[in-house]
C-alpha cells in the first residue's frame, strides 16, 4: 500500500507539471483564437485544449515512464509509446466531450452562468473538471496496460 501511495504521489507531481503546461497552452491559444480569429468560445476551447493536451501527453509519457511506472522489460519502447498514446487519445476524447458539454451545453444555455463567468473562466472551469476526470482514467489504464506486474 505504501508503494502505491508513493506512486500516486509521483503521478500527481507529474500530473501537476503536465497540467500547468496543458492549461497554459489551452488558455493562451483559446484567447488568441477568440480575440484574433473571431472564433466562438466553444470551438476555440476545443481546438486549444487539443493542442495543450497533445503537447502535455508527450511530456507526460517521458516523465511517467521515467519516474512513475516500472517498465515492462519485455515491451518494446515503440509499442509502449503507442499504447500510451492510444490510452491518451481515449483520454483526449473523454476530455473534449467534457469540455464540449461544459461550454456548449451548460455555459451556453445557462444565462445566469454567462453573467457570472467570462468565457475565459468558463473555459478554465471546464478544463479543470475535464482534467480531473481524465487524470483518474489515465492512472488506472496506465497501471493496467503499461506497468510491470509485481511477482
ZIMORA-V387359 format. One record per residue. N is the residue number from 1. RES is the residue in three letters. SS is DSSP state (~ for helix, > for strand, _ for the rest). PSI is psi in radians with two decimals (none if undefined). D_LAST is the distance of its C-alpha to the last C-alpha in Angstrom with 1 decimal. Layout:
BEGIN
n: {N;N}
res: {RES;RES}
ss: {SS;SS}
psi: {PSI;PSI}
d_last: {D_LAST;D_LAST}
END
This chain:
BEGIN
n: {1;2;3;4;5;6;7;8;9;10;11;12;13;14;15;16;17;18;19;20;21;22;23;24;25;26;27;28;29;30;31;32;33;34;35;36;37;38;39;40;41;42;43;44;45;46;47;48;49;50;51;52;53;54;55;56;57;58;59;60;61;62;63;64;65;66;67;68;69;70;71;72;73;74;75;76;77;78;79;80;81;82;83;84;85;86;87;88;89;90;91;92;93;94;95;96;97;98;99;100;101;102;103;104;105;106;107;108;109;110;111;112;113;114;115;116;117;118;119;120;121;122;123;124;125;126;127;128;129;130;131;132;133;134;135;136;137;138;139;140;141;142;143;144;145;146;147;148;149;150;151}
res: {UNK;UNK;UNK;UNK;UNK;UNK;UNK;UNK;UNK;UNK;UNK;UNK;UNK;UNK;UNK;UNK;UNK;UNK;UNK;UNK;UNK;UNK;UNK;UNK;UNK;UNK;UNK;UNK;UNK;UNK;UNK;UNK;UNK;UNK;UNK;UNK;UNK;UNK;UNK;UNK;UNK;UNK;UNK;UNK;UNK;UNK;UNK;UNK;UNK;UNK;UNK;UNK;UNK;UNK;UNK;UNK;UNK;UNK;UNK;UNK;UNK;UNK;UNK;UNK;UNK;UNK;UNK;UNK;UNK;UNK;UNK;UNK;UNK;UNK;UNK;UNK;UNK;UNK;UNK;UNK;UNK;UNK;UNK;UNK;UNK;UNK;UNK;UNK;UNK;UNK;UNK;UNK;UNK;UNK;UNK;UNK;UNK;UNK;UNK;UNK;UNK;UNK;UNK;UNK;UNK;UNK;UNK;UNK;UNK;UNK;UNK;UNK;UNK;UNK;UNK;UNK;UNK;UNK;UNK;UNK;UNK;UNK;UNK;UNK;UNK;UNK;UNK;UNK;UNK;UNK;UNK;UNK;UNK;UNK;UNK;UNK;UNK;UNK;UNK;UNK;UNK;UNK;UNK;UNK;UNK;UNK;UNK;UNK;UNK;UNK;UNK}
ss: {_;~;~;~;~;~;~;~;~;~;~;~;~;~;~;~;~;~;~;~;~;~;~;~;~;~;~;~;~;~;~;~;~;~;~;~;_;_;_;_;~;~;~;~;~;~;~;~;~;~;~;~;~;~;~;~;~;~;~;~;~;~;~;~;~;~;~;~;_;_;>;_;_;_;_;_;~;~;~;~;~;~;~;~;~;~;~;~;~;~;~;~;~;~;~;~;~;~;~;~;~;~;~;~;~;~;~;~;~;_;~;~;~;~;~;~;_;_;~;~;~;~;~;~;~;~;~;~;~;~;~;~;~;~;~;~;~;~;~;~;~;~;~;~;~;_;>;_;_;_;_}
psi: {-0.66;-0.71;-0.72;-0.73;-0.70;-0.72;-0.73;-0.68;-0.79;-0.75;-0.69;-0.74;-0.83;-0.74;-0.72;-0.80;-0.85;-0.62;-0.78;-0.70;-0.88;-0.84;-0.80;-0.79;-0.79;-0.82;-0.74;-0.85;-0.74;-0.67;-0.77;-0.77;-0.69;-0.83;-0.57;-0.38;-0.08;0.41;2.60;2.70;-0.83;-0.85;-0.72;-0.73;-0.73;-0.78;-0.81;-0.72;-0.63;-0.83;-0.79;-0.77;-0.77;-0.81;-0.71;-0.50;-0.73;-0.80;-0.69;-0.72;-0.87;-0.87;-0.71;-0.77;-0.29;-0.70;-0.36;-0.94;2.47;2.10;2.59;2.09;-0.55;0.04;2.20;2.42;-0.59;-0.75;-0.73;-0.80;-0.68;-0.79;-0.79;-0.77;-0.75;-0.80;-0.69;-0.64;-0.67;-0.75;-0.69;-0.72;-0.81;-0.79;-0.87;-0.69;-0.74;-0.77;-0.73;-0.82;-0.77;-0.73;-0.96;-0.28;-1.03;-1.05;-0.75;-0.47;-0.05;1.71;-0.69;-0.56;-0.63;-0.62;-0.51;-0.70;2.45;2.87;-0.62;-0.77;-0.62;-0.74;-0.77;-0.77;-0.78;-0.71;-0.78;-0.79;-0.83;-0.71;-0.71;-0.79;-0.81;-0.52;-0.78;-0.81;-0.81;-0.80;-0.84;-0.83;-0.65;-0.64;-0.71;-0.83;-0.37;-0.39;2.48;2.33;2.37;2.57;none}
d_last: {15.0;16.6;14.2;14.9;18.6;18.7;17.3;19.9;22.5;21.9;22.0;25.2;26.8;26.1;27.4;30.5;31.4;31.0;32.9;35.7;36.0;35.9;38.3;40.8;41.0;41.4;44.1;46.0;46.0;46.8;49.7;51.0;50.9;52.7;55.3;56.0;55.2;56.5;53.4;52.7;50.1;47.7;47.7;47.6;44.6;42.7;43.5;42.7;39.4;38.4;39.1;37.5;34.3;34.2;34.6;32.1;29.4;29.7;29.5;26.6;24.6;25.3;24.5;21.4;19.6;20.8;20.3;18.2;15.3;12.7;14.0;12.5;13.7;15.0;17.0;20.6;21.8;24.8;22.7;20.6;23.9;25.4;22.6;23.0;26.8;26.8;24.8;27.3;30.2;29.3;29.1;32.5;34.0;33.0;34.3;37.6;38.3;37.9;40.2;42.6;42.8;43.2;46.0;47.8;47.5;47.4;49.1;51.6;52.7;52.8;56.0;55.4;52.1;54.0;56.4;53.7;51.4;52.2;50.5;48.5;47.2;46.5;44.5;42.6;41.9;40.6;38.5;36.9;36.2;34.8;32.5;31.1;30.3;28.8;26.7;24.8;24.5;23.2;20.4;19.1;19.5;18.2;14.9;14.7;16.1;15.4;12.4;9.3;6.5;3.8;0.0}
END
